[in-house]
């Protein structure tokens, strides 16, 4: 496998792409809201995708880990192309992988989630799919940062690990954790 697809580094240009996805999704939501007000539920597909992208980063191997590396590579490359074309400056690395690791319990949750998403893929509206995909890309690009975006990783990944542990405890072992 080509190592360029498994890089855990995030460049400033990749960060710009992730932030742009975040801003565009929220700007569309803000603008689309009419007199009825802004319903935060409309952002659920995007933020669900962001959480899923974060979980992908926490998968050190397997298809999800490779896919997150490819998304990060693509975001870094596209962002660097735009940055160097528009500003004449090259991007530099701003963060390396710092998301917590998914354990076996969390992997159970992610596996079940992937199966559910696959089986229900035809049931989701096109707008929801678009928001989810944008969120996956944003989550993958932003999850390995530090500071504010590390909070997302430090919330989502341990939660998945904990849910997996509870599921195993209750369903398999009959123990309430």
VENLIN-V556990 format. One record per backbone hydrogen bond with DSSP energy under -1.0 kcal/mol. CO is the residue of the C=O (numbers start at 1). NH is the residue of the N-H. Records with the same first field share a line. If there is no record, write none. Layout:
BEGIN
CO=NH + NH
END
This chain:
BEGIN
2=5
3=6
10=94 + 95
11=15
12=16
13=17
14=18
15=19
16=20
17=21
18=22
19=23
20=24
21=25
22=26
23=27
24=28
25=29
26=30
27=31
28=32
29=33
34=37
39=42
40=43
41=44
43=47
44=48
45=49
46=50
47=51
48=52
49=53
50=54
51=55
52=56
53=57
54=58
56=59
58=102
62=66
63=67
64=68
65=69
66=70
67=71
68=72
69=73
70=74
71=75
72=76
73=77
74=78
75=79
76=80
77=81
78=82
79=83
80=84
81=85
82=86
83=87
92=12
95=10
103=107
104=108
105=109
106=110
107=111
108=112
109=113
110=114
111=115
112=116
113=117
114=118
115=119
116=120
120=123
125=129
126=130
127=131
128=132
129=133
130=134
131=135
132=136
133=137
134=138
135=139
136=140
137=141
138=142
139=143
142=145
149=153
150=154
152=156
153=157
155=159
156=160
157=161
158=162
159=163
160=164
161=165
162=166
163=167
164=168
165=169
166=170
167=171
168=173
169=175
END
